[in-house]
Amino acid sequence: MAPIHVLHFADLHIGMENYGKFDPQTGLSTRLRDFLDRLDEIVAYAQAHAADLIVFAGDAFKTRDPDPTQQREFARRLKQLADRAPVFLLVGNHDIPGMAARATSIDIFRALDVPNVTVGRSPGSRVIATAHGPVFLGWVPFPVRNRLLNQEEHRGASVETLDRAVEQHVTTFLSDLAQEAAQHAMPRLLVGHFSVGGATFGSERSVMLGRDLVVQKSALADPAWDYVALGHIHKHQNLTPARPRGAPADFPAGGRLPPIVYSGSLERIDFGEEHEAKGFCWVTLERNATDWQFVPVNARPFRSVSVDARAVADPTTLVLNALAERRLAGAVVRLQIQLGDGQEAALRRKEIEAALAATAGPATLIVQVETATRQVGVGLNAEALTPLQWVERYCAVRQKPPERTARLLAAAADLLQGTGA
């Protein structure tokens, strides 16, 4: 049987609009365009390389209730993928509504029975027919505690106890899935959306929806699988150990472990992902002989620029030179400037803002000024300071003007005199 080519991607997060600009022509954020452009790259690659199966490992949108425009744009591109090959959509934590009775953000494709599209709302499995043969596909969406556990049985249990119960539930289901997969001679692929022990976490923590659960890597490292496609963590990484502990010398021939891979997100969401490569995985799926590669996409760059101008007379020129030396075209820029006491008046902000505007990407300007403040009562214990000394210390720290400080001290003195303090 010929190898089956699988395109694995995850964590699209359409609707993430931080660091975006308003586009007056479309009425949309420029960041929405970024995320849709990355999905267009997925579509183009799948078509150009004749993908046999497209696997999306969860989190289509930023929120559980995407607006109609976001849904329309996602559906357009999904239709292009489904016209090419079978598509599997897994439900991630950003796709799940707060109440079990409500639909997920991708349930519409299941309700309409869109041809060539399978939605994994609850744990399950099925055989997917592709152009180069069948694939056994198992999946586990983001584990939601109140949907997996019997409420009566666990009533009154602690959060830690419930977390252990959910982890055991997921581990047991993964074991059952592996046993089911082992009964098939065809290539076998597992898809999951959750955190795995030993993975390197990233900025997904800042946008987390729902309580997280960590699944042990041993629950996935089963030779029954040929590839484990994961979503949820934004940093691309392969968790497969080079050689399991205690394995025999002939382990690769006798029991090959599957690649356990987070494809990572397609776009950067903040500066915590500034140095992370973004992309998807191209998998050549074969029984006991799977190979894969990471394919980078043209994600918008994030650039941090730090300038220490405390020792120069002309901080503006130093900052402009630092910006000119960096490749900032089209990037989201964070500029941090350190100034000494009294230098702020020499900083020509308009020139710097004009230079940042020329990069065409969103920019953030942060100016930090060191101040030489005389600390009132230095050397005294807090208990030794008088009320008026505390007022004076407050005014000094807050950099109140001398005349304002004098008025506050006079008012405080009158109050204290009236109370007999």
C-alpha positions as CSV (number, residue, x, y, z in Angstrom):
1,M,0.0,0.0,0.0
2,A,1.3,3.5,-0.9
3,P,2.1,5.9,1.9
4,I,-0.7,8.1,3.1
5,H,0.1,11.8,3.2
6,V,-1.5,13.6,6.2
7,L,-1.5,17.3,6.9
8,H,-1.6,17.9,10.7
9,F,-2.3,21.4,12.1
10,A,-3.9,22.9,15.2
11,D,-4.6,26.0,17.3
12,L,-5.8,28.4,14.6
13,H,-7.5,30.8,17.0
14,I,-9.4,32.9,14.4
15,G,-10.5,36.0,16.1
16,M,-7.3,36.7,18.1
17,E,-7.0,40.5,17.3
18,N,-4.5,41.8,19.8
19,Y,-1.8,43.9,18.2
20,G,-4.1,44.5,15.2
21,K,-5.1,47.6,13.4
22,F,-8.5,48.5,12.0
23,D,-8.8,48.1,8.2
24,P,-11.2,50.7,7.0
25,Q,-11.7,49.0,3.7
26,T,-12.9,45.7,5.2
27,G,-14.0,46.8,8.6
28,L,-12.0,44.0,10.1
29,S,-8.8,43.8,12.2
30,T,-5.6,43.3,10.3
31,R,-4.8,40.4,12.7
32,L,-7.9,38.5,11.5
33,R,-6.3,38.7,8.0
34,D,-3.1,37.2,9.4
35,F,-4.8,34.1,10.8
36,L,-6.8,33.6,7.6
37,D,-3.7,34.0,5.5
38,R,-2.1,31.2,7.5
39,L,-5.1,29.0,6.8
40,D,-4.8,29.8,3.1
41,E,-1.2,28.5,3.3
42,I,-2.6,25.2,4.6
43,V,-5.1,25.0,1.8
44,A,-2.4,25.8,-0.8
45,Y,0.0,23.2,0.5
46,A,-2.7,20.5,0.8
47,Q,-3.6,21.1,-2.8
48,A,-0.1,21.3,-4.2
49,H,1.2,18.2,-2.4
50,A,-2.0,16.1,-2.9
51,A,-2.8,15.5,0.8
52,D,-4.8,12.3,1.4
53,L,-6.1,13.4,4.9
54,I,-6.2,16.7,6.7
55,V,-6.2,16.5,10.5
56,F,-7.1,19.6,12.6
57,A,-6.2,19.0,16.3
58,G,-8.5,21.6,17.9
59,D,-9.1,25.4,18.7
60,A,-10.5,26.8,15.5
61,F,-11.5,30.1,17.0
62,K,-10.4,32.3,19.9
63,T,-13.7,32.2,21.6
64,R,-16.6,29.7,22.0
65,D,-18.9,32.1,20.3
66,P,-17.2,33.3,17.1
67,D,-18.9,36.0,15.1
68,P,-20.6,35.1,11.7
69,T,-17.8,36.7,9.7
70,Q,-15.2,34.5,11.4
71,Q,-17.3,31.4,10.9
72,R,-17.9,32.2,7.2
73,E,-14.2,32.7,6.5
74,F,-13.3,29.5,8.3
75,A,-16.0,27.5,6.4
76,R,-14.9,28.8,3.0
77,R,-11.4,27.4,3.5
78,L,-12.6,24.2,5.1
79,K,-14.7,23.6,2.0
80,Q,-11.6,23.9,-0.1
81,L,-9.8,21.4,2.0
82,A,-12.7,19.0,2.0
83,D,-12.9,19.2,-1.8
84,R,-9.3,17.9,-1.8
85,A,-9.4,15.1,0.9
86,P,-11.2,13.9,4.0
87,V,-11.0,16.4,6.9
88,F,-11.1,15.6,10.6
89,L,-11.9,18.5,13.0
90,L,-11.2,17.9,16.7
91,V,-13.0,19.9,19.4
92,G,-10.5,22.0,21.5
93,N,-11.0,23.9,24.7
94,H,-11.7,27.1,22.8
95,D,-14.4,25.4,20.8
96,I,-16.4,24.1,23.8
97,P,-19.4,26.1,25.2
98,G,-19.9,26.5,28.9
99,M,-22.9,24.2,29.0
100,A,-23.0,20.7,27.7
101,A,-26.3,21.1,25.9
102,R,-24.9,23.9,23.7
103,A,-23.2,23.3,20.4
104,T,-19.5,23.6,19.9
105,S,-18.2,26.3,17.5
106,I,-17.6,23.6,14.8
107,D,-20.7,21.4,15.4
108,I,-22.4,23.1,12.4
109,F,-20.3,21.0,10.0
110,R,-21.6,17.8,11.7
111,A,-25.2,19.1,11.8
112,L,-25.1,19.9,8.0
113,D,-23.3,16.6,7.3
114,V,-20.7,18.4,5.2
115,P,-19.2,15.8,2.8
116,N,-15.7,14.7,3.7
117,V,-15.8,16.3,7.1
118,T,-15.7,14.4,10.4
119,V,-16.1,16.3,13.7
120,G,-14.7,14.8,16.9
121,R,-16.9,16.3,19.7
122,S,-16.5,13.3,22.1
123,P,-13.9,10.6,22.3
124,G,-14.2,8.1,19.5
125,S,-12.7,6.3,16.5
126,R,-13.5,5.3,12.9
127,V,-11.8,4.1,9.7
128,I,-11.3,7.0,7.2
129,A,-11.1,6.1,3.6
130,T,-8.4,8.0,1.7
131,A,-7.1,8.0,-1.9
132,H,-4.3,5.7,-0.9
133,G,-6.0,3.4,1.5
134,P,-7.9,3.4,4.8
135,V,-6.6,4.9,8.1
136,F,-7.7,3.9,11.6
137,L,-8.3,7.3,13.3
138,G,-8.8,7.6,17.1
139,W,-9.4,10.8,18.9
140,V,-9.8,12.5,22.3
141,P,-11.0,16.1,22.4
142,F,-10.2,18.5,25.3
143,P,-11.3,16.7,28.5
144,V,-14.1,18.5,30.3
145,R,-14.5,17.3,33.8
146,N,-18.3,17.8,34.1
147,R,-18.9,15.8,30.9
148,L,-16.7,12.9,31.7
149,L,-17.5,12.1,35.4
150,N,-20.7,10.9,37.1
151,Q,-21.8,13.9,39.1
152,E,-23.4,11.9,41.9
153,E,-20.4,9.6,42.3
154,H,-18.0,12.5,42.7
155,R,-20.3,15.0,44.6
156,G,-18.3,16.8,47.3
157,A,-14.9,15.6,46.0
158,S,-11.9,18.0,46.0
159,V,-10.6,19.5,42.8
160,E,-7.5,17.4,43.1
161,T,-9.5,14.2,43.4
162,L,-11.7,15.2,40.4
163,D,-8.6,16.0,38.3
164,R,-7.1,12.5,39.1
165,A,-10.5,10.9,38.2
166,V,-10.5,12.7,34.8
167,E,-6.9,11.8,34.1
168,Q,-7.7,8.2,34.9
169,H,-10.8,8.3,32.7
170,V,-8.8,9.7,29.8
171,T,-5.9,7.2,30.3
172,T,-8.3,4.3,30.3
173,F,-10.0,5.5,27.1
174,L,-6.6,5.9,25.4
175,S,-5.7,2.4,26.4
176,D,-8.9,1.1,25.0
177,L,-8.4,3.0,21.8
178,A,-4.9,1.5,21.4
179,Q,-6.2,-2.0,21.8
180,E,-8.9,-1.3,19.2
181,A,-6.3,0.2,16.9
182,A,-4.1,-2.9,17.3
183,Q,-6.8,-5.0,15.7
184,H,-6.3,-3.2,12.3
185,A,-3.5,-3.9,9.9
186,M,-3.9,-0.4,8.3
187,P,-1.9,2.7,9.4
188,R,-3.2,4.1,12.7
189,L,-3.4,7.8,13.8
190,L,-4.4,9.2,17.2
191,V,-5.5,12.9,17.5
192,G,-5.7,14.7,20.9
193,H,-6.2,18.1,22.3
194,F,-4.7,18.3,25.8
195,S,-1.4,18.9,27.7
196,V,1.1,16.1,27.9
197,G,3.5,15.7,30.7
198,G,7.0,16.8,29.7
199,A,5.8,19.2,27.0
200,T,7.2,22.8,27.0
201,F,4.3,25.2,27.6
202,G,4.0,28.6,26.0
203,S,1.6,31.5,25.6
204,E,-1.4,29.3,25.4
205,R,-1.5,29.7,29.2
206,S,-2.4,33.4,28.7
207,V,-5.5,32.6,26.7
208,M,-6.6,29.3,28.4
209,L,-10.3,28.5,28.5
210,G,-11.2,25.8,31.0
211,R,-9.2,24.0,33.6
212,D,-6.3,22.2,32.1
213,L,-5.5,18.5,32.4
214,V,-2.1,16.9,32.0
215,V,-2.0,13.4,30.3
216,Q,1.1,11.3,31.0
217,K,3.2,10.7,27.9
218,S,3.2,6.9,28.7
219,A,-0.5,6.9,27.8
220,L,0.3,7.9,24.2
221,A,3.7,6.2,23.6
222,D,2.1,3.0,22.4
223,P,3.4,1.0,19.4
224,A,-0.2,0.5,18.3
225,W,-0.1,4.1,16.9
226,D,1.9,5.2,13.9
227,Y,1.6,8.9,14.6
228,V,0.0,11.0,17.5
229,A,-1.2,14.4,16.3
230,L,-1.6,16.9,19.1
231,G,-3.1,20.3,19.6
232,H,-3.4,22.7,22.6
233,I,0.2,23.7,23.2
234,H,1.4,26.5,20.8
235,K,5.0,25.5,20.7
236,H,5.9,22.9,18.0
237,Q,7.6,19.9,19.6
238,N,8.1,16.2,19.3
239,L,7.7,14.3,22.6
240,T,8.7,10.9,21.5
241,P,11.7,9.6,23.4
242,A,14.6,8.4,21.3
243,R,14.5,5.1,23.2
244,P,12.1,4.0,26.0
245,R,13.7,3.1,29.3
246,G,14.4,-0.6,29.6
247,A,13.7,-1.3,25.9
248,P,15.5,-4.3,24.3
249,A,18.4,-3.7,21.9
250,D,16.2,-4.5,18.9
251,F,13.4,-2.1,20.0
252,P,13.0,-0.2,16.7
253,A,12.3,-3.5,14.9
254,G,10.2,-5.1,17.6
255,G,8.0,-2.2,18.8
256,R,8.4,1.2,17.2
257,L,7.1,4.1,19.2
258,P,5.0,6.7,17.3
259,P,6.0,10.3,16.9
260,I,4.0,12.3,19.5
261,V,3.9,15.7,18.0
262,Y,2.4,19.1,18.7
263,S,2.2,20.9,15.4
264,G,2.0,24.2,17.3
265,S,-0.1,27.2,16.4
266,L,-0.1,28.9,13.0
267,E,0.3,32.5,14.2
268,R,2.0,34.2,17.1
269,I,-0.4,35.5,19.7
270,D,2.0,37.6,21.8
271,F,5.7,38.3,22.5
272,G,6.0,35.1,24.5
273,E,6.0,33.4,21.0
274,E,8.4,35.9,19.4
275,H,11.2,33.3,18.8
276,E,9.0,30.3,18.1
277,A,8.7,28.8,14.6
278,K,5.1,28.6,13.4
279,G,3.7,26.0,11.0
280,F,2.2,22.5,10.5
281,C,3.3,18.9,10.1
282,W,3.4,16.9,6.8
283,V,3.2,13.3,7.7
284,T,4.0,10.3,5.5
285,L,1.9,7.7,7.3
286,E,2.8,4.0,7.0
287,R,2.4,1.1,9.4
288,N,5.6,0.9,11.5
289,A,7.4,3.3,9.1
290,T,5.9,6.7,9.5
291,D,8.0,9.8,8.7
292,W,7.1,13.5,9.2
293,Q,8.5,17.0,8.8
294,F,7.6,20.4,10.2
295,V,6.7,23.0,7.5
296,P,7.1,26.6,8.6
297,V,4.5,29.2,7.5
298,N,4.9,32.9,6.9
299,A,3.6,34.0,10.3
300,R,3.8,37.7,11.1
301,P,7.1,38.4,13.0
302,F,7.2,39.9,16.5
303,R,10.2,42.0,17.3
304,S,11.4,43.4,20.6
305,V,13.8,46.3,20.5
306,S,15.4,47.5,23.8
307,V,17.4,50.8,23.8
308,D,19.4,52.0,26.9
309,A,19.8,55.7,26.3
310,R,20.7,56.7,29.8
311,A,24.3,57.6,28.9
312,V,23.7,59.7,25.7
313,A,22.8,63.3,25.2
314,D,20.5,62.6,22.2
315,P,18.4,59.6,23.0
316,T,16.2,60.1,19.9
317,T,19.0,59.5,17.4
318,L,20.1,56.4,19.3
319,V,16.6,55.0,19.2
320,L,16.2,55.8,15.5
321,N,19.5,54.1,14.6
322,A,18.5,51.0,16.6
323,L,15.2,50.8,14.7
324,A,17.0,51.2,11.3
325,E,19.4,48.3,12.1
326,R,16.6,45.8,12.7
327,R,14.4,44.1,10.1
328,L,11.1,45.4,11.2
329,A,9.0,45.6,8.0
330,G,5.6,44.2,8.7
331,A,6.5,43.1,12.2
332,V,4.6,43.7,15.4
333,V,7.2,45.8,17.3
334,R,7.7,46.4,21.0
335,L,10.1,49.2,21.6
336,Q,11.4,49.7,25.2
337,I,13.5,52.8,25.9
338,Q,15.4,53.4,29.1
339,L,16.1,57.0,30.0
340,G,17.8,58.7,32.9
341,D,16.4,61.4,35.2
342,G,15.7,64.5,33.2
343,Q,16.2,63.0,29.7
344,E,12.5,62.6,28.9
345,A,12.2,66.1,27.5
346,A,15.0,65.3,25.0
347,L,13.1,62.4,23.5
348,R,11.3,63.4,20.3
349,R,8.4,61.0,20.4
350,K,6.8,62.0,17.2
351,E,9.9,61.1,15.2
352,I,10.1,57.7,16.9
353,E,6.4,57.1,16.3
354,A,6.8,58.0,12.6
355,A,9.6,55.5,12.3
356,L,7.5,52.8,14.0
357,A,4.6,53.6,11.7
358,A,6.8,53.0,8.7
359,T,7.2,49.3,9.7
360,A,3.5,48.9,8.7
361,G,2.8,46.6,11.6
362,P,1.3,47.4,15.1
363,A,3.8,48.9,17.5
364,T,4.0,49.5,21.3
365,L,6.3,52.2,22.7
366,I,7.4,51.8,26.4
367,V,9.5,54.5,28.0
368,Q,11.1,53.8,31.4
369,V,12.6,56.8,33.2
370,E,14.9,56.4,36.2
371,T,14.3,59.1,38.8
372,A,16.7,60.2,41.5
373,T,14.3,60.6,44.4
374,R,15.4,61.6,47.9
375,Q,13.9,59.1,50.2
376,V,12.6,60.8,53.3
377,G,13.4,59.1,56.6
378,V,16.1,56.7,55.1
379,G,17.9,54.9,57.9
380,L,14.9,55.0,60.2
381,N,12.6,52.0,61.0
382,A,9.1,52.4,59.8
383,E,7.9,52.5,63.4
384,A,10.2,55.5,64.0
385,L,8.7,57.7,61.3
386,T,6.2,60.4,62.3
387,P,2.9,60.8,60.4
388,L,4.2,64.0,58.8
389,Q,7.4,62.1,57.7
390,W,5.2,59.4,56.1
391,V,3.3,62.1,54.2
392,E,6.6,63.6,53.0
393,R,7.9,60.2,52.0
394,Y,4.7,59.6,50.0
395,C,5.0,62.9,48.2
396,A,8.6,62.2,47.3
397,V,7.9,58.8,45.9
398,R,4.9,60.1,44.0
399,Q,7.0,63.0,42.7
400,K,4.5,65.6,43.9
401,P,5.5,69.3,43.0
402,P,7.1,71.2,46.0
403,E,4.1,73.5,46.3
404,R,1.7,70.5,46.3
405,T,3.8,68.8,48.9
406,A,3.8,71.9,51.1
407,R,0.0,72.1,51.0
408,L,-0.4,68.4,51.8
409,L,2.0,68.7,54.8
410,A,0.2,71.8,56.1
411,A,-3.2,70.0,55.7
412,A,-1.9,66.9,57.4
413,A,-0.5,69.0,60.3
414,D,-3.9,70.7,60.8
415,L,-5.6,67.3,60.9
416,L,-3.1,65.9,63.3
417,Q,-3.4,68.9,65.5
418,G,-7.1,68.6,65.6
419,T,-6.9,64.9,66.7
420,G,-4.3,65.6,69.3
421,A,-1.8,63.4,67.5
